[in-house]
Amino acid sequence: MLFYTTLFFLFLYFKIARVHKKEERISTSVITQHIVVALSAFFLYSYGFNHLNPLSLLLVSFLFFIVVALMVTAVQLGIFIEGKPLFGIGKLFKLMPLFTGIIVILSVLTLLT
């Protein structure tokens, strides 16, 4: 279960990073975060292909990709309450370092179990 949670956060991070690349200027700290998360993704997928059925892994990855794309699109379009955005895309950009930490910790815990 920890594997799938980490996989979901990976897809969420990379979708936010893709939107961030289109809207903001990328600094070296963001590039470093991307590299760390990409390494975590590589090790997580290598673990998944070695310990799980590859077909189910690809199916779950596709479903997570769809769900995360819809979630981020909903945030981009905006959820407004009384004319004010409830949760904006800027707040997601500020949460990227937190997502990096969560992904690295969950990846390490997944690989150790």
PDB file as gemmi writes it, atoms N, CA and C in Angstrom:
CRYST1    1.000    1.000    1.000  90.00  90.00  90.00 P 1                      
ATOM      1  N   MET A   1       0.820  -1.192   0.000  1.00  0.00           N  
ATOM      2  CA  MET A   1       0.000   0.000   0.000  1.00  0.00           C  
ATOM      3  C   MET A   1       0.864   1.256   0.000  1.00  0.00           C  
ATOM      4  N   LEU A   2       1.997   1.188   0.680  1.00  0.00           N  
ATOM      5  CA  LEU A   2       2.909   2.313   0.730  1.00  0.00           C  
ATOM      6  C   LEU A   2       3.474   2.613  -0.662  1.00  0.00           C  
ATOM      7  N   PHE A   3       3.676   1.554  -1.431  1.00  0.00           N  
ATOM      8  CA  PHE A   3       4.175   1.711  -2.802  1.00  0.00           C  
ATOM      9  C   PHE A   3       3.204   2.541  -3.638  1.00  0.00           C  
ATOM     10  N   TYR A   4       1.921   2.228  -3.561  1.00  0.00           N  
ATOM     11  CA  TYR A   4       0.931   2.927  -4.376  1.00  0.00           C  
ATOM     12  C   TYR A   4       0.738   4.382  -3.910  1.00  0.00           C  
ATOM     13  N   THR A   5       0.838   4.622  -2.623  1.00  0.00           N  
ATOM     14  CA  THR A   5       0.756   5.989  -2.120  1.00  0.00           C  
ATOM     15  C   THR A   5       1.917   6.821  -2.649  1.00  0.00           C  
ATOM     16  N   THR A   6       3.102   6.240  -2.615  1.00  0.00           N  
ATOM     17  CA  THR A   6       4.278   6.937  -3.136  1.00  0.00           C  
ATOM     18  C   THR A   6       4.147   7.182  -4.628  1.00  0.00           C  
ATOM     19  N   LEU A   7       3.629   6.204  -5.342  1.00  0.00           N  
ATOM     20  CA  LEU A   7       3.434   6.349  -6.779  1.00  0.00           C  
ATOM     21  C   LEU A   7       2.451   7.473  -7.097  1.00  0.00           C  
ATOM     22  N   PHE A   8       1.396   7.585  -6.301  1.00  0.00           N  
ATOM     23  CA  PHE A   8       0.431   8.664  -6.493  1.00  0.00           C  
ATOM     24  C   PHE A   8       1.085  10.027  -6.271  1.00  0.00           C  
ATOM     25  N   PHE A   9       1.876  10.154  -5.205  1.00  0.00           N  
ATOM     26  CA  PHE A   9       2.564  11.414  -4.942  1.00  0.00           C  
ATOM     27  C   PHE A   9       3.574  11.749  -6.038  1.00  0.00           C  
ATOM     28  N   LEU A  10       4.205  10.723  -6.616  1.00  0.00           N  
ATOM     29  CA  LEU A  10       5.115  10.960  -7.732  1.00  0.00           C  
ATOM     30  C   LEU A  10       4.393  11.598  -8.914  1.00  0.00           C  
ATOM     31  N   PHE A  11       3.265  11.027  -9.276  1.00  0.00           N  
ATOM     32  CA  PHE A  11       2.504  11.579 -10.389  1.00  0.00           C  
ATOM     33  C   PHE A  11       2.012  12.988 -10.077  1.00  0.00           C  
ATOM     34  N   LEU A  12       1.588  13.214  -8.844  1.00  0.00           N  
ATOM     35  CA  LEU A  12       1.143  14.540  -8.448  1.00  0.00           C  
ATOM     36  C   LEU A  12       2.292  15.541  -8.541  1.00  0.00           C  
ATOM     37  N   TYR A  13       3.456  15.154  -8.062  1.00  0.00           N  
ATOM     38  CA  TYR A  13       4.612  16.051  -8.108  1.00  0.00           C  
ATOM     39  C   TYR A  13       4.971  16.393  -9.552  1.00  0.00           C  
ATOM     40  N   PHE A  14       5.045  15.390 -10.409  1.00  0.00           N  
ATOM     41  CA  PHE A  14       5.463  15.661 -11.779  1.00  0.00           C  
ATOM     42  C   PHE A  14       4.434  16.461 -12.554  1.00  0.00           C  
ATOM     43  N   LYS A  15       3.165  16.306 -12.247  1.00  0.00           N  
ATOM     44  CA  LYS A  15       2.148  17.132 -12.902  1.00  0.00           C  
ATOM     45  C   LYS A  15       2.261  18.583 -12.436  1.00  0.00           C  
ATOM     46  N   ILE A  16       2.467  18.796 -11.152  1.00  0.00           N  
ATOM     47  CA  ILE A  16       2.647  20.153 -10.642  1.00  0.00           C  
ATOM     48  C   ILE A  16       3.925  20.756 -11.217  1.00  0.00           C  
ATOM     49  N   ALA A  17       4.977  19.952 -11.341  1.00  0.00           N  
ATOM     50  CA  ALA A  17       6.232  20.447 -11.903  1.00  0.00           C  
ATOM     51  C   ALA A  17       6.067  20.845 -13.364  1.00  0.00           C  
ATOM     52  N   ARG A  18       5.266  20.102 -14.093  1.00  0.00           N  
ATOM     53  CA  ARG A  18       5.029  20.431 -15.507  1.00  0.00           C  
ATOM     54  C   ARG A  18       4.283  21.762 -15.635  1.00  0.00           C  
ATOM     55  N   VAL A  19       3.275  21.966 -14.786  1.00  0.00           N  
ATOM     56  CA  VAL A  19       2.537  23.232 -14.797  1.00  0.00           C  
ATOM     57  C   VAL A  19       3.450  24.368 -14.334  1.00  0.00           C  
ATOM     58  N   HIS A  20       4.268  24.098 -13.325  1.00  0.00           N  
ATOM     59  CA  HIS A  20       5.195  25.107 -12.813  1.00  0.00           C  
ATOM     60  C   HIS A  20       6.181  25.543 -13.896  1.00  0.00           C  
ATOM     61  N   LYS A  21       6.642  24.600 -14.707  1.00  0.00           N  
ATOM     62  CA  LYS A  21       7.587  24.916 -15.779  1.00  0.00           C  
ATOM     63  C   LYS A  21       6.956  25.843 -16.818  1.00  0.00           C  
ATOM     64  N   LYS A  22       5.674  25.656 -17.066  1.00  0.00           N  
ATOM     65  CA  LYS A  22       5.001  26.480 -18.055  1.00  0.00           C  
ATOM     66  C   LYS A  22       4.706  27.890 -17.533  1.00  0.00           C  
ATOM     67  N   GLU A  23       4.507  28.041 -16.235  1.00  0.00           N  
ATOM     68  CA  GLU A  23       4.057  29.319 -15.694  1.00  0.00           C  
ATOM     69  C   GLU A  23       5.132  30.124 -14.974  1.00  0.00           C  
ATOM     70  N   GLU A  24       6.146  29.479 -14.462  1.00  0.00           N  
ATOM     71  CA  GLU A  24       7.157  30.166 -13.648  1.00  0.00           C  
ATOM     72  C   GLU A  24       8.548  29.927 -14.226  1.00  0.00           C  
ATOM     73  N   ARG A  25       9.480  30.735 -13.751  1.00  0.00           N  
ATOM     74  CA  ARG A  25      10.877  30.532 -14.093  1.00  0.00           C  
ATOM     75  C   ARG A  25      11.454  29.469 -13.164  1.00  0.00           C  
ATOM     76  N   ILE A  26      12.271  28.591 -13.701  1.00  0.00           N  
ATOM     77  CA  ILE A  26      12.816  27.483 -12.916  1.00  0.00           C  
ATOM     78  C   ILE A  26      14.187  27.862 -12.373  1.00  0.00           C  
ATOM     79  N   SER A  27      14.386  27.668 -11.070  1.00  0.00           N  
ATOM     80  CA  SER A  27      15.663  27.957 -10.424  1.00  0.00           C  
ATOM     81  C   SER A  27      16.455  26.657 -10.249  1.00  0.00           C  
ATOM     82  N   THR A  28      17.662  26.790  -9.772  1.00  0.00           N  
ATOM     83  CA  THR A  28      18.503  25.605  -9.586  1.00  0.00           C  
ATOM     84  C   THR A  28      18.000  24.722  -8.450  1.00  0.00           C  
ATOM     85  N   SER A  29      17.374  25.316  -7.457  1.00  0.00           N  
ATOM     86  CA  SER A  29      16.830  24.498  -6.363  1.00  0.00           C  
ATOM     87  C   SER A  29      15.669  23.637  -6.853  1.00  0.00           C  
ATOM     88  N   VAL A  30      14.870  24.164  -7.759  1.00  0.00           N  
ATOM     89  CA  VAL A  30      13.770  23.386  -8.323  1.00  0.00           C  
ATOM     90  C   VAL A  30      14.314  22.262  -9.201  1.00  0.00           C  
ATOM     91  N   ILE A  31      15.373  22.537  -9.955  1.00  0.00           N  
ATOM     92  CA  ILE A  31      15.993  21.495 -10.778  1.00  0.00           C  
ATOM     93  C   ILE A  31      16.559  20.395  -9.885  1.00  0.00           C  
ATOM     94  N   THR A  32      17.154  20.769  -8.764  1.00  0.00           N  
ATOM     95  CA  THR A  32      17.669  19.782  -7.812  1.00  0.00           C  
ATOM     96  C   THR A  32      16.538  18.924  -7.255  1.00  0.00           C  
ATOM     97  N   GLN A  33      15.416  19.550  -6.940  1.00  0.00           N  
ATOM     98  CA  GLN A  33      14.257  18.789  -6.468  1.00  0.00           C  
ATOM     99  C   GLN A  33      13.792  17.807  -7.534  1.00  0.00           C  
ATOM    100  N   HIS A  34      13.747  18.258  -8.779  1.00  0.00           N  
ATOM    101  CA  HIS A  34      13.317  17.379  -9.867  1.00  0.00           C  
ATOM    102  C   HIS A  34      14.245  16.173 -10.006  1.00  0.00           C  
ATOM    103  N   ILE A  35      15.544  16.402  -9.873  1.00  0.00           N  
ATOM    104  CA  ILE A  35      16.503  15.303  -9.994  1.00  0.00           C  
ATOM    105  C   ILE A  35      16.330  14.305  -8.855  1.00  0.00           C  
ATOM    106  N   VAL A  36      16.146  14.804  -7.638  1.00  0.00           N  
ATOM    107  CA  VAL A  36      15.955  13.916  -6.480  1.00  0.00           C  
ATOM    108  C   VAL A  36      14.677  13.090  -6.649  1.00  0.00           C  
ATOM    109  N   VAL A  37      13.607  13.728  -7.083  1.00  0.00           N  
ATOM    110  CA  VAL A  37      12.347  13.006  -7.267  1.00  0.00           C  
ATOM    111  C   VAL A  37      12.458  12.023  -8.436  1.00  0.00           C  
ATOM    112  N   ALA A  38      13.175  12.385  -9.478  1.00  0.00           N  
ATOM    113  CA  ALA A  38      13.362  11.470 -10.607  1.00  0.00           C  
ATOM    114  C   ALA A  38      14.146  10.232 -10.184  1.00  0.00           C  
ATOM    115  N   LEU A  39      15.166  10.414  -9.343  1.00  0.00           N  
ATOM    116  CA  LEU A  39      15.895   9.257  -8.821  1.00  0.00           C  
ATOM    117  C   LEU A  39      14.995   8.376  -7.960  1.00  0.00           C  
ATOM    118  N   SER A  40      14.164   9.006  -7.134  1.00  0.00           N  
ATOM    119  CA  SER A  40      13.207   8.242  -6.322  1.00  0.00           C  
ATOM    120  C   SER A  40      12.238   7.477  -7.211  1.00  0.00           C  
ATOM    121  N   ALA A  41      11.791   8.120  -8.291  1.00  0.00           N  
ATOM    122  CA  ALA A  41      10.875   7.453  -9.219  1.00  0.00           C  
ATOM    123  C   ALA A  41      11.550   6.268  -9.894  1.00  0.00           C  
ATOM    124  N   PHE A  42      12.808   6.439 -10.275  1.00  0.00           N  
ATOM    125  CA  PHE A  42      13.540   5.336 -10.906  1.00  0.00           C  
ATOM    126  C   PHE A  42      13.642   4.143  -9.970  1.00  0.00           C  
ATOM    127  N   PHE A  43      14.048   4.386  -8.725  1.00  0.00           N  
ATOM    128  CA  PHE A  43      14.182   3.289  -7.771  1.00  0.00           C  
ATOM    129  C   PHE A  43      12.826   2.682  -7.415  1.00  0.00           C  
ATOM    130  N   LEU A  44      11.801   3.509  -7.342  1.00  0.00           N  
ATOM    131  CA  LEU A  44      10.470   2.996  -7.021  1.00  0.00           C  
ATOM    132  C   LEU A  44       9.939   2.113  -8.142  1.00  0.00           C  
ATOM    133  N   TYR A  45      10.109   2.549  -9.383  1.00  0.00           N  
ATOM    134  CA  TYR A  45       9.647   1.734 -10.504  1.00  0.00           C  
ATOM    135  C   TYR A  45      10.475   0.463 -10.658  1.00  0.00           C  
ATOM    136  N   SER A  46      11.766   0.518 -10.388  1.00  0.00           N  
ATOM    137  CA  SER A  46      12.565  -0.705 -10.457  1.00  0.00           C  
ATOM    138  C   SER A  46      12.109  -1.696  -9.379  1.00  0.00           C  
ATOM    139  N   TYR A  47      11.773  -1.173  -8.204  1.00  0.00           N  
ATOM    140  CA  TYR A  47      11.218  -2.024  -7.156  1.00  0.00           C  
ATOM    141  C   TYR A  47       9.878  -2.607  -7.602  1.00  0.00           C  
ATOM    142  N   GLY A  48       9.035  -1.764  -8.196  1.00  0.00           N  
ATOM    143  CA  GLY A  48       7.711  -2.221  -8.628  1.00  0.00           C  
ATOM    144  C   GLY A  48       7.777  -3.294  -9.701  1.00  0.00           C  
ATOM    145  N   PHE A  49       8.667  -3.127 -10.665  1.00  0.00           N  
ATOM    146  CA  PHE A  49       8.776  -4.134 -11.721  1.00  0.00           C  
ATOM    147  C   PHE A  49       9.380  -5.438 -11.215  1.00  0.00           C  
ATOM    148  N   ASN A  50      10.173  -5.381 -10.146  1.00  0.00           N  
ATOM    149  CA  ASN A  50      10.768  -6.591  -9.593  1.00  0.00           C  
ATOM    150  C   ASN A  50       9.838  -7.324  -8.630  1.00  0.00           C  
ATOM    151  N   HIS A  51       8.946  -6.605  -7.950  1.00  0.00           N  
ATOM    152  CA  HIS A  51       8.139  -7.228  -6.903  1.00  0.00           C  
ATOM    153  C   HIS A  51       6.645  -7.317  -7.230  1.00  0.00           C  
ATOM    154  N   LEU A  52       6.199  -6.642  -8.264  1.00  0.00           N  
ATOM    155  CA  LEU A  52       4.781  -6.641  -8.597  1.00  0.00           C  
ATOM    156  C   LEU A  52       4.586  -7.098 -10.036  1.00  0.00           C  
ATOM    157  N   ASN A  53       3.355  -7.374 -10.376  1.00  0.00           N  
ATOM    158  CA  ASN A  53       3.014  -7.716 -11.746  1.00  0.00           C  
ATOM    159  C   ASN A  53       3.163  -6.460 -12.617  1.00  0.00           C  
ATOM    160  N   PRO A  54       3.983  -6.512 -13.665  1.00  0.00           N  
ATOM    161  CA  PRO A  54       4.199  -5.307 -14.487  1.00  0.00           C  
ATOM    162  C   PRO A  54       2.922  -4.766 -15.132  1.00  0.00           C  
ATOM    163  N   LEU A  55       2.003  -5.648 -15.504  1.00  0.00           N  
ATOM    164  CA  LEU A  55       0.769  -5.189 -16.117  1.00  0.00           C  
ATOM    165  C   LEU A  55      -0.083  -4.392 -15.124  1.00  0.00           C  
ATOM    166  N   SER A  56      -0.176  -4.872 -13.901  1.00  0.00           N  
ATOM    167  CA  SER A  56      -0.946  -4.140 -12.892  1.00  0.00           C  
ATOM    168  C   SER A  56      -0.255  -2.822 -12.536  1.00  0.00           C  
ATOM    169  N   LEU A  57       1.068  -2.818 -12.538  1.00  0.00           N  
ATOM    170  CA  LEU A  57       1.800  -1.587 -12.268  1.00  0.00           C  
ATOM    171  C   LEU A  57       1.524  -0.544 -13.345  1.00  0.00           C  
ATOM    172  N   LEU A  58       1.514  -0.958 -14.592  1.00  0.00           N  
ATOM    173  CA  LEU A  58       1.226  -0.021 -15.679  1.00  0.00           C  
ATOM    174  C   LEU A  58      -0.219   0.457 -15.642  1.00  0.00           C  
ATOM    175  N   LEU A  59      -1.148  -0.420 -15.292  1.00  0.00           N  
ATOM    176  CA  LEU A  59      -2.555  -0.040 -15.187  1.00  0.00           C  
ATOM    177  C   LEU A  59      -2.765   0.972 -14.064  1.00  0.00           C  
ATOM    178  N   VAL A  60      -2.191   0.723 -12.917  1.00  0.00           N  
ATOM    179  CA  VAL A  60      -2.313   1.652 -11.791  1.00  0.00           C  
ATOM    180  C   VAL A  60      -1.641   2.981 -12.121  1.00  0.00           C  
ATOM    181  N   SER A  61      -0.506   2.932 -12.798  1.00  0.00           N  
ATOM    182  CA  SER A  61       0.174   4.170 -13.198  1.00  0.00           C  
ATOM    183  C   SER A  61      -0.700   4.990 -14.134  1.00  0.00           C  
ATOM    184  N   PHE A  62      -1.347   4.334 -15.071  1.00  0.00           N  
ATOM    185  CA  PHE A  62      -2.234   5.037 -15.992  1.00  0.00           C  
ATOM    186  C   PHE A  62      -3.416   5.664 -15.254  1.00  0.00           C  
ATOM    187  N   LEU A  63      -4.001   4.930 -14.327  1.00  0.00           N  
ATOM    188  CA  LEU A  63      -5.128   5.466 -13.563  1.00  0.00           C  
ATOM    189  C   LEU A  63      -4.702   6.640 -12.683  1.00  0.00           C  
ATOM    190  N   PHE A  64      -3.552   6.542 -12.037  1.00  0.00           N  
ATOM    191  CA  PHE A  64      -3.045   7.657 -11.231  1.00  0.00           C  
ATOM    192  C   PHE A  64      -2.758   8.868 -12.110  1.00  0.00           C  
ATOM    193  N   PHE A  65      -2.232   8.640 -13.314  1.00  0.00           N  
ATOM    194  CA  PHE A  65      -1.954   9.726 -14.242  1.00  0.00           C  
ATOM    195  C   PHE A  65      -3.237  10.480 -14.578  1.00  0.00           C  
ATOM    196  N   ILE A  66      -4.308   9.754 -14.846  1.00  0.00           N  
ATOM    197  CA  ILE A  66      -5.595  10.376 -15.182  1.00  0.00           C  
ATOM    198  C   ILE A  66      -6.146  11.151 -13.986  1.00  0.00           C  
ATOM    199  N   VAL A  67      -6.138  10.547 -12.811  1.00  0.00           N  
ATOM    200  CA  VAL A  67      -6.698  11.184 -11.618  1.00  0.00           C  
ATOM    201  C   VAL A  67      -5.935  12.457 -11.271  1.00  0.00           C  
ATOM    202  N   VAL A  68      -4.614  12.397 -11.310  1.00  0.00           N  
ATOM    203  CA  VAL A  68      -3.808  13.568 -10.973  1.00  0.00           C  
ATOM    204  C   VAL A  68      -4.001  14.671 -12.001  1.00  0.00           C  
ATOM    205  N   ALA A  69      -4.098  14.318 -13.264  1.00  0.00           N  
ATOM    206  CA  ALA A  69      -4.326  15.328 -14.297  1.00  0.00           C  
ATOM    207  C   ALA A  69      -5.647  16.044 -14.068  1.00  0.00           C  
ATOM    208  N   LEU A  70      -6.674  15.307 -13.711  1.00  0.00           N  
ATOM    209  CA  LEU A  70      -7.971  15.929 -13.441  1.00  0.00           C  
ATOM    210  C   LEU A  70      -7.927  16.796 -12.184  1.00  0.00           C  
ATOM    211  N   MET A  71      -7.202  16.351 -11.169  1.00  0.00           N  
ATOM    212  CA  MET A  71      -7.099  17.135  -9.936  1.00  0.00           C  
ATOM    213  C   MET A  71      -6.406  18.469 -10.179  1.00  0.00           C  
ATOM    214  N   VAL A  72      -5.286  18.434 -10.869  1.00  0.00           N  
ATOM    215  CA  VAL A  72      -4.532  19.669 -11.102  1.00  0.00           C  
ATOM    216  C   VAL A  72      -5.293  20.594 -12.049  1.00  0.00           C  
ATOM    217  N   THR A  73      -5.990  20.028 -13.021  1.00  0.00           N  
ATOM    218  CA  THR A  73      -6.812  20.848 -13.914  1.00  0.00           C  
ATOM    219  C   THR A  73      -7.928  21.532 -13.147  1.00  0.00           C  
ATOM    220  N   ALA A  74      -8.520  20.841 -12.195  1.00  0.00           N  
ATOM    221  CA  ALA A  74      -9.569  21.453 -11.376  1.00  0.00           C  
ATOM    222  C   ALA A  74      -9.015  22.611 -10.550  1.00  0.00           C  
ATOM    223  N   VAL A  75      -7.805  22.460 -10.040  1.00  0.00           N  
ATOM    224  CA  VAL A  75      -7.189  23.546  -9.272  1.00  0.00           C  
ATOM    225  C   VAL A  75      -6.841  24.708 -10.193  1.00  0.00           C  
ATOM    226  N   GLN A  76      -6.375  24.414 -11.406  1.00  0.00           N  
ATOM    227  CA  GLN A  76      -6.048  25.480 -12.350  1.00  0.00           C  
ATOM    228  C   GLN A  76      -7.289  26.272 -12.744  1.00  0.00           C  
ATOM    229  N   LEU A  77      -8.390  25.576 -12.968  1.00  0.00           N  
ATOM    230  CA  LEU A  77      -9.624  26.264 -13.333  1.00  0.00           C  
ATOM    231  C   LEU A  77     -10.175  27.062 -12.165  1.00  0.00           C  
ATOM    232  N   GLY A  78      -9.956  26.563 -10.985  1.00  0.00           N  
ATOM    233  CA  GLY A  78     -10.336  27.303  -9.788  1.00  0.00           C  
ATOM    234  C   GLY A  78     -11.637  26.831  -9.188  1.00  0.00           C  
ATOM    235  N   ILE A  79     -11.623  26.748  -7.887  1.00  0.00           N  
ATOM    236  CA  ILE A  79     -12.810  26.461  -7.107  1.00  0.00           C  
ATOM    237  C   ILE A  79     -13.057  27.722  -6.295  1.00  0.00           C  
ATOM    238  N   PHE A  80     -14.120  28.435  -6.620  1.00  0.00           N  
ATOM    239  CA  PHE A  80     -14.362  29.735  -6.015  1.00  0.00           C  
ATOM    240  C   PHE A  80     -15.491  29.672  -5.000  1.00  0.00           C  
ATOM    241  N   ILE A  81     -15.279  30.343  -3.879  1.00  0.00           N  
ATOM    242  CA  ILE A  81     -16.301  30.505  -2.859  1.00  0.00           C  
ATOM    243  C   ILE A  81     -16.411  31.996  -2.599  1.00  0.00           C  
ATOM    244  N   GLU A  82     -17.580  32.553  -2.864  1.00  0.00           N  
ATOM    245  CA  GLU A  82     -17.861  33.979  -2.699  1.00  0.00           C  
ATOM    246  C   GLU A  82     -16.858  34.845  -3.463  1.00  0.00           C  
ATOM    247  N   GLY A  83     -16.498  34.418  -4.666  1.00  0.00           N  
ATOM    248  CA  GLY A  83     -15.617  35.199  -5.524  1.00  0.00           C  
ATOM    249  C   GLY A  83     -14.136  35.080  -5.236  1.00  0.00           C  
ATOM    250  N   LYS A  84     -13.748  34.313  -4.225  1.00  0.00           N  
ATOM    251  CA  LYS A  84     -12.339  34.140  -3.885  1.00  0.00           C  
ATOM    252  C   LYS A  84     -11.943  32.690  -4.157  1.00  0.00           C  
ATOM    253  N   PRO A  85     -10.744  32.490  -4.708  1.00  0.00           N  
ATOM    254  CA  PRO A  85     -10.323  31.108  -4.968  1.00  0.00           C  
ATOM    255  C   PRO A  85     -10.089  30.347  -3.662  1.00  0.00           C  
ATOM    256  N   LEU A  86     -10.603  29.135  -3.604  1.00  0.00           N  
ATOM    257  CA  LEU A  86     -10.444  28.306  -2.417  1.00  0.00           C  
ATOM    258  C   LEU A  86      -9.008  27.819  -2.289  1.00  0.00           C  
ATOM    259  N   PHE A  87      -8.453  27.349  -3.387  1.00  0.00           N  
ATOM    260  CA  PHE A  87      -7.101  26.809  -3.385  1.00  0.00           C  
ATOM    261  C   PHE A  87      -6.501  27.087  -4.751  1.00  0.00           C  
ATOM    262  N   GLY A  88      -5.470  27.890  -4.795  1.00  0.00           N  
ATOM    263  CA  GLY A  88      -4.888  28.286  -6.067  1.00  0.00           C  
ATOM    264  C   GLY A  88      -3.674  27.462  -6.445  1.00  0.00           C  
ATOM    265  N   ILE A  89      -3.273  27.614  -7.684  1.00  0.00           N  
ATOM    266  CA  ILE A  89      -2.121  26.874  -8.180  1.00  0.00           C  
ATOM    267  C   ILE A  89      -0.829  27.362  -7.534  1.00  0.00           C  
ATOM    268  N   GLY A  90      -0.804  28.616  -7.099  1.00  0.00           N  
ATOM    269  CA  GLY A  90       0.372  29.147  -6.405  1.00  0.00           C  
ATOM    270  C   GLY A  90       0.656  28.424  -5.102  1.00  0.00           C  
ATOM    271  N   LYS A  91      -0.399  28.005  -4.424  1.00  0.00           N  
ATOM    272  CA  LYS A  91      -0.218  27.242  -3.185  1.00  0.00           C  
ATOM    273  C   LYS A  91       0.372  25.871  -3.477  1.00  0.00           C  
ATOM    274  N   LEU A  92       0.010  25.291  -4.618  1.00  0.00           N  
ATOM    275  CA  LEU A  92       0.604  24.012  -5.002  1.00  0.00           C  
ATOM    276  C   LEU A  92       2.085  24.171  -5.298  1.00  0.00           C  
ATOM    277  N   PHE A  93       2.452  25.284  -5.916  1.00  0.00           N  
ATOM    278  CA  PHE A  93       3.863  25.530  -6.208  1.00  0.00           C  
ATOM    279  C   PHE A  93       4.668  25.654  -4.918  1.00  0.00           C  
ATOM    280  N   LYS A  94       4.074  26.256  -3.893  1.00  0.00           N  
ATOM    281  CA  LYS A  94       4.769  26.405  -2.619  1.00  0.00           C  
ATOM    282  C   LYS A  94       4.902  25.074  -1.883  1.00  0.00           C  
ATOM    283  N   LEU A  95       4.048  24.100  -2.217  1.00  0.00           N  
ATOM    284  CA  LEU A  95       4.096  22.796  -1.564  1.00  0.00           C  
ATOM    285  C   LEU A  95       5.054  21.816  -2.235  1.00  0.00           C  
ATOM    286  N   MET A  96       5.700  22.221  -3.313  1.00  0.00           N  
ATOM    287  CA  MET A  96       6.599  21.308  -4.025  1.00  0.00           C  
ATOM    288  C   MET A  96       7.755  20.788  -3.163  1.00  0.00           C  
ATOM    289  N   PRO A  97       8.426  21.606  -2.332  1.00  0.00           N  
ATOM    290  CA  PRO A  97       9.472  21.045  -1.463  1.00  0.00           C  
ATOM    291  C   PRO A  97       8.919  20.025  -0.457  1.00  0.00           C  
ATOM    292  N   LEU A  98       7.714  20.265   0.026  1.00  0.00           N  
ATOM    293  CA  LEU A  98       7.087  19.314   0.935  1.00  0.00           C  
ATOM    294  C   LEU A  98       6.806  17.989   0.223  1.00  0.00           C  
ATOM    295  N   PHE A  99       6.303  18.072  -1.003  1.00  0.00           N  
ATOM    296  CA  PHE A  99       6.072  16.854  -1.790  1.00  0.00           C  
ATOM    297  C   PHE A  99       7.378  16.105  -2.049  1.00  0.00           C  
ATOM    298  N   THR A 100       8.458  16.849  -2.275  1.00  0.00           N  
ATOM    299  CA  THR A 100       9.760  16.208  -2.489  1.00  0.00           C  
ATOM    300  C   THR A 100      10.167  15.414  -1.258  1.00  0.00           C  
ATOM    301  N   GLY A 101      10.049  16.020  -0.096  1.00  0.00           N  
ATOM    302  CA  GLY A 101      10.392  15.323   1.143  1.00  0.00           C  
ATOM    303  C   GLY A 101       9.526  14.104   1.384  1.00  0.00           C  
ATOM    304  N   ILE A 102       8.231  14.236   1.146  1.00  0.00           N  
ATOM    305  CA  ILE A 102       7.316  13.110   1.335  1.00  0.00           C  
ATOM    306  C   ILE A 102       7.667  11.977   0.389  1.00  0.00           C  
ATOM    307  N   ILE A 103       7.950  12.300  -0.863  1.00  0.00           N  
ATOM    308  CA  ILE A 103       8.263  11.273  -1.851  1.00  0.00           C  
ATOM    309  C   ILE A 103       9.552  10.547  -1.500  1.00  0.00           C  
ATOM    310  N   VAL A 104      10.571  11.285  -1.085  1.00  0.00           N  
ATOM    311  CA  VAL A 104      11.842  10.648  -0.738  1.00  0.00           C  
ATOM    312  C   VAL A 104      11.678   9.741   0.480  1.00  0.00           C  
ATOM    313  N   ILE A 105      10.994  10.224   1.498  1.00  0.00           N  
ATOM    314  CA  ILE A 105      10.793   9.414   2.710  1.00  0.00           C  
ATOM    315  C   ILE A 105       9.969   8.171   2.397  1.00  0.00           C  
ATOM    316  N   LEU A 106       8.882   8.331   1.664  1.00  0.00           N  
ATOM    317  CA  LEU A 106       8.053   7.172   1.333  1.00  0.00           C  
ATOM    318  C   LEU A 106       8.777   6.193   0.411  1.00  0.00           C  
ATOM    319  N   SER A 107       9.606   6.699  -0.483  1.00  0.00           N  
ATOM    320  CA  SER A 107      10.377   5.811  -1.356  1.00  0.00           C  
ATOM    321  C   SER A 107      11.371   4.982  -0.554  1.00  0.00           C  
ATOM    322  N   VAL A 108      12.040   5.632   0.376  1.00  0.00           N  
ATOM    323  CA  VAL A 108      13.005   4.901   1.218  1.00  0.00           C  
ATOM    324  C   VAL A 108      12.269   3.857   2.054  1.00  0.00           C  
ATOM    325  N   LEU A 109      11.143   4.214   2.631  1.00  0.00           N  
ATOM    326  CA  LEU A 109      10.381   3.256   3.434  1.00  0.00           C  
ATOM    327  C   LEU A 109       9.861   2.101   2.574  1.00  0.00           C  
ATOM    328  N   THR A 110       9.457   2.396   1.345  1.00  0.00           N  
ATOM    329  CA  THR A 110       8.991   1.339   0.452  1.00  0.00           C  
ATOM    330  C   THR A 110      10.126   0.391   0.103  1.00  0.00           C  
ATOM    331  N   LEU A 111      11.294   0.922  -0.191  1.00  0.00           N  
ATOM    332  CA  LEU A 111      12.423   0.082  -0.562  1.00  0.00           C  
ATOM    333  C   LEU A 111      12.945  -0.729   0.602  1.00  0.00           C  
ATOM    334  N   LEU A 112      12.775  -0.238   1.820  1.00  0.00           N  
ATOM    335  CA  LEU A 112      13.255  -0.985   3.001  1.00  0.00           C  
ATOM    336  C   LEU A 112      12.304  -2.090   3.421  1.00  0.00           C  
ATOM    337  N   THR A 113      11.049  -2.017   3.025  1.00  0.00           N  
ATOM    338  CA  THR A 113      10.097  -3.058   3.441  1.00  0.00           C  
ATOM    339  C   THR A 113      10.074  -4.212   2.474  1.00  0.00           C  
TER     340      THR A 113                                                      
END                                                                             
